[in-house]
Amino acid sequence: MFDTLISQFGNAVSWLQTLLFMDVVQPILYKFDWMSYEEDTYDALYWVIVGALQVGLTYAVLRPLEAIWPAEAWRDRKALRCDVWYTWLAKLGVLNLAFFFILQPMFRHWQSLMAIHNVPNLDVDSLWPGVTDRPSCRF
């Protein structure tokens, strides 16, 4: 029963991911000629959706409990805004997305310079076998 609920939740998130990607994200990528980021953006969208659901679920569960049994006495709730903004930025992956778009062109440029000057790539798997393998988790 529990695995069915988890499976249905995963299906719903995948459906929402595809819907948002096709109707919102992909036209933006196409407009700005960023279609080379299409696959990475599709994968990242999953974690944005999960992050938004985490924040929403956390708020729905903990806010009523905080109203009944407050952990701290707040005289000024404006001080909470910084924590709220940080939570949204962290959970939605805004910082990760910014670093990706800032650093990805730089890494591609360095990789092309390495190829031009015949500098070999570092093969992590030869240094530590199995580190790049994906785990196979079966329930």
Secondary structure, 3 states (H helix, E strand, C coil): CHHHHHHHHHHHHHHHHHHHHHHHHHHHHHHCCCHHHHHHHHHHHHHHHHHHHHHHHHHHHHHHHHHHCCCCCCCCHHHHHHHHHHHHHHHCCHHHHHHHHHHHHHHHHHHHHHHHCCCCCCCHHHHCCCCCCCCCCCC
